Amino acid sequence: MANAQSGPVIETLVARQWHDYQRRTPGTYFAEARDTLTLDEAYAVQMEVARLRCAAGDAVVGYKVGCIGSGVVEQFGMSGPIHARLFRSEIRNSGDKLQYDAYANLAIEGEMAVRIGPDGEIEAAFPVIELHHFVFRGPRKTLPELVANNGINAGTVISNRHTTLTLEDWTAARTLSVAVNGVTIDAGALWPMRGGAAEAIEWLRGDLGRFGETLKPGDLVLAGTPLGLNPVKPGDHVVVLVDDRKYVECQIS
């Protein structure tokens, strides 16, 4: 693990990451061939940038568990799990048109998400489209760069018509797939962890606890995906299906 950074260096990096976020040029620090952040320091950067985003009027509405499925692990050449934050301003509705230029190298994943109920347990589960700023600037992809850039998450597309489905509703489901312009480009199991959504939530609770954070009722959690990350372009129509039934979609313009 690389050497620990001092407080002032972390503060400077947080300010730089915040500026990069505002300009949609994520992670310029990592283009300078530096490999100096520890994973916990990267989480500290993520949390502080989140604080700045919330102070500017946004809100954290949940978390993602990432870098665990075989597709992304092979694609990135590194393995998590990691966690990152989801923001209210980046939640989109199924059927929305997304402006390609509002993102940095937009890419998508098909994924299962859950919602935390009043009792702290999973009360609903449903497919989503996770959006990404697909940018890595370091000479090699690293978990600290991924974490400091908030898991490269750029938002989530959700269909409100399906958010009342429970975990039990998916017991017989077999295949999560992504189609772009009517062509299936990726398919696999619904959950990347052997223990499914419950294992993802258990891991997330433990990792958040290391930083004094907890899951709250109403939180949205992206539970990870065994599928890969797929770049998209203007004109693309993205659909996520389970067993060939369409659940959520968006148009890139």
Secondary structure, 3 states (H helix, E strand, C coil): CCCCCCHHHHHHHHHHHHHHHHHCCCCHHHHHCCCCCCHHHHHHHHHHHHHHHHHCCCCEEEEEEECCCHHHHHHHCCCCCEEEEEEHHHEEECCCEECHHHCCCEEEEEEEEEEECCCCCEEEEEEEEEEEECCCCCCCCCHHHHHHCHHHEEEEEECHHHCCCCHHHHCCCCCEEEEECCEEEEEECCCCCCCHHHHHHHHHHHHHHCCCCCCCCCCEEECCCCCCCEECCCCCEEEEEECCEEEEEEEEC
